[in-house]
Amino acid sequence: MIYKVENNTKLNGTIKINGSKNASLAIVVGAILAKDIVILNNVPNITDIHDLLDILRYLNCKVDYNDHILKIDGRNVVYKDLRIDKIKKLRASYYFMGAFLALFEKVNICKPGGCNFQNRPIDIHLNGFEKMGAKIIETDNEVCISCDNHLKARQINLSFPSVGATINLILASVLLEDTTVLRNVATEPEIVDFIMFLKKMGANIDGEGTKTIIIHKNNRLHGCTYTIMPDRIECGTYLIYGAALAKKLTITNIISRQVRSLLSIFIEMGIHMEIRENEITIYETNNLKPVKIVTGPYPSFPTDLQQVICPLLLKADGQSMIIDTIYSKRISHIEELKKLNANVKIVDNFMLIDKSDKLIANTIKCNDLRGGAGMLLACLMSKGVSYLTSAELIERGYQDIVLNLSSLGVHIERIIDNEKI
Ligand code: EPU
């Protein structure tokens, strides 16, 4: 898919943020542990969710998704081989490892796909399962996990606070007969939301949002109704679009404290805004100051927003720098920006961004979801008509982005047939 983009106006209006993609992905898989009926509100209508729901149907779950409300009936969930193509389509499919170990004490699964901006190992997940007594056979593309004896509750120290490994180990532990302690876990809000959901299903867990999580023994899970938190990365994305292009843009349905690291950068840059608990308004600002951004685990600046903010930094008076300590090779957007006449370069692992106020439209490519969202902003900042290819990657994580931008005054068109440009 291609987006044809031209922008001659300042963005003006309001955007309502959807439910969190990454919280939803974990929660949807977690729902099968109840073997009951779970109703989830505020589930975003994005392709990653639809791909996950196809896997649930394959596992004999009944799924009904309408108007952001998802009903999962997992009463007849069955064990199946997960060496199937759908697993390769998205990253979050690795949560079936933890969920299957909890339900069936075994899983044969393809390695996950999703945004492959660099090698994304899953050794911390697998080491954790091994410590719980699982036997692992790993090839380049598949993982087979089984237990000679039952899976055991353990005390596990993660070598790095991985979001996915934290959630996967919670999934694997939540039905065990003894207490599990996970240390050096990730503290991202999506993990807190995931644990709040498990608690609503009856789990007894302590420590969410801290570096140590305790999963108490003998949890008996049951169905529930739960509302997913707002997407802080979607929120951050539109805030950045606003900082670059808005006359006045209000972002609603958010939890402002979850984007604190971005707001601190905005303050340093001198961006005019009004911050309320669940709503932020961004005003047109000139004379932006350059900044240095270092990504890190929450509450540091999120890696998922560094590619998005990169084009905004082209407007600052001086040289800005981005260092992604989570994914040091998440840099393919830099080459695309150069095609728009941007003054950007990579020195070692530093992305250096100099003021470039004459961006010129061109045909550029989305290489991954967040990079795509950044390139869309860059196209909107360029003079003329740009074509953004592989734009379907953006729709893996941003619901209605074309409709939203159109409502703010942008000329943007979705071209399904590549031959039309
Ligand atoms: N890591 C390992 N071994 C592991 C797991 C992680 O070395 O077993 C390393 C990674 O290579 C990376 C760091 O640890 O350098 C952090 O990775 P993490 O496991 O936290 O990432 P993830 O769980 O695979 C989730 C999000 C990503 C987001 C990262 C970081 C989901 C489905 N994905 O990935 O979201 O970038 O956390 O916050 O929740 C996106 O939404 O576009 C996206 C890529």
Residues whose N, C-alpha, C, O or C-beta is under 5 A from the ligand:
A	BS01	EPU	N22 R91 A92 C115 N119 R120 P121 I122 D123 I124 H125 F160 P161 S162 V163 G164 A165 T303 D304 I326 Y327 L369 R370
